Amino acid sequence: MADGHVMPMPIPQPSQIVARAWRQVLDGRSLEADVPFDQAGGDSLRLLKLIFLLEEYGGVRLPMEACHVGLRPSGFADVLGAAMRVASRDGATEPPGTVFLIPGMGGVSQLVGGFAAACAPRLRIAIIDLPDWPDLIAPQFSMADLVERCAAEIQERAADGPLHIAGFSLGGHVALGVAHVLLSRGHRIGFLGVLDTNAAWRRRSSPDADRKGPLHPVRRLRWEMHNLLTAAREGRLVDRLGMLTAEVLAQPGKAWRLRLAASRRHARLPAGFWMFVNKYLREILQARTVRSWQADRRQTVPLLDVPAVLFRSQEHEPREPDDLGWGALCPGLRIVHVAGGHEGMMRPPHLDDFCDVFIRESAAAPVKSAPQLVA
């Protein structure tokens, strides 16, 4: 420019982003006919890659339940456009009564996306996503840093008045830490929703996980080969390879592997391989952060005297306590049993009923006048 000014780059429109990703995934096929994704040659695996590219190019996360193989390019553009409009409002103050929801392992999944959409417009659900895995491998990064980031975002976006916070699955542990931080800063908690979280972390393992001996590596190799063959027959080979790669990269004491992976995480490899690696690394490292925090707490966390509700699914063993251990942390805990399993409670046919219950409980939670932090 003659005057020395540089014109800003125009922001791509959702339709342009969809066109770029669509052609990459479907090898340059035209969008003019606006045919459904599956009729254009797409399948479930290519759909995941398309969603991954749309999120990368649009800088947003998409509610996966809104994306399916029968969707046309115009439909994907509508979904992406809605997500971009929501993202553009990030940082603005949310309306009073908004519930700040911290999702479970892996971030904003189709469960949380569908739940938030189903609660609207009766209740605004603002998603507070967890840091991505490259942030989690920073030196000395801990649960305190993770909680601080979530608390700071809520503090920035919340309107005046009592705060409403909730956490699903692993996010329930983060929500507990966030509530403590915000209370220590003089905020009040009007509602703490725990969506099917066990207060005590349980690590599930395979029957052979604890066996030792010289044949253990051989058994593991045979088991993994069996899983790979099964995944190949079911069309999930790239998914399974991504999970195995993530497990190798995330092995304790091998931080250099994660640093190398972080520098290559946007490399373009066939069939969205890095998409699956990123997904599983996020889950593994988030879970590891929470486990380390719980191991170090040693019963020093003060009680939370706040209106707390545990939404307990039907997917629990009979020997587990009814309160899933949360009664020892929240004296005034209320337990609400909901239909469906851990994930099924937020999927049809249980989704609408769960939304009704959640909206009712969050609105009915009284604001306590007594101190909310008990030593």
Protein Blocks (a to p, Z undefined) as FASTA:
>chain_A
ZZlpacddddddfklmmmmmmmmmnnopafklopafklnopafklmmmmmmmmmmmnopa
cdfklpcfkbcfklmmmmmmmmmmmmmmgoiacdehiacddddehijafklmmmmmmmpm
kbccdddddddfklmmpghiafklmmmmmmmmmmmmpcedjdddddehjlmmmmmmmmmm
mmmnopacfbdcdehiafbacddddfklmpgcjklmmmmmmmmmmmmmmmmmnopmmmmm
mmmmmmmmmpghilmmmmmmmmmmmpccehhlmmmmmmmmmmmmmmmmmmmmmmmnnopa
ccddddddddddfbbcfklcfklommmmmmkbccdddeddfklmmgcfklmmmmmmmmmm
mmmpccdfbdfbdZZ
